[in-house]
Amino acid sequence: MQDFKILENFLYFSKVSTVIITHTPITLNNKYISKQSNHKNLNQIIHNYTSILNFFKKKKFQLIFKSRNEDKYIACANIKSKTYSLNLIFTKKK
């Protein structure tokens, strides 16, 4: 959850009505860290899908759209099983 606290510093959830996450590697297994294949000196945290949903649920957002991109768009050097490039759209509950 510490990684999500960083997100809280960048988004003002009280003022935001929609959050769009695009072309992002997300895992159905445990969160892990991988080097980016397009920038070898950068690490990328691959978050768990359920953890993302729970975080936004606590912030009173609901998932209204999800789609999967082709796996070739996952820019991770080490891709673990059940990791997908996803697009997610959350809106604030009314």
Secondary structure as the mmCIF struct_conf table of DSSP 4:
data_model
#
loop_
_struct_conf.conf_type_id
_struct_conf.id
_struct_conf.beg_label_comp_id
_struct_conf.beg_label_asym_id
_struct_conf.beg_label_seq_id
_struct_conf.end_label_comp_id
_struct_conf.end_label_asym_id
_struct_conf.end_label_seq_id
HELX_RH_AL_P HELX_RH_AL_P1 GLN A 2 PHE A 10
TURN_TY1_P TURN_TY1_P1 PHE A 13 LYS A 15
STRN STRN1 THR A 18 THR A 27
BEND BEND1 LEU A 28 ASN A 29
STRN STRN2 TYR A 32 LYS A 35
STRN STRN3 GLN A 36 GLN A 36
BEND BEND2 SER A 37 HIS A 39
TURN_TY1_P TURN_TY1_P2 LYS A 40 ASN A 41
STRN STRN4 ASN A 43 ASN A 48
HELX_RH_AL_P HELX_RH_AL_P2 TYR A 49 LYS A 58
TURN_TY1_P TURN_TY1_P3 LYS A 59 LYS A 60
STRN STRN5 PHE A 61 ARG A 68
HELX_RH_3T_P HELX_RH_3T_P1 ASP A 71 TYR A 73
STRN STRN6 CYS A 76 CYS A 76
BEND BEND3 ALA A 77 ASN A 78
HELX_LH_PP_P HELX_LH_PP_P1 ILE A 79 LYS A 80
TURN_TY1_P TURN_TY1_P4 SER A 81 LYS A 82
STRN STRN7 THR A 83 LYS A 92
#
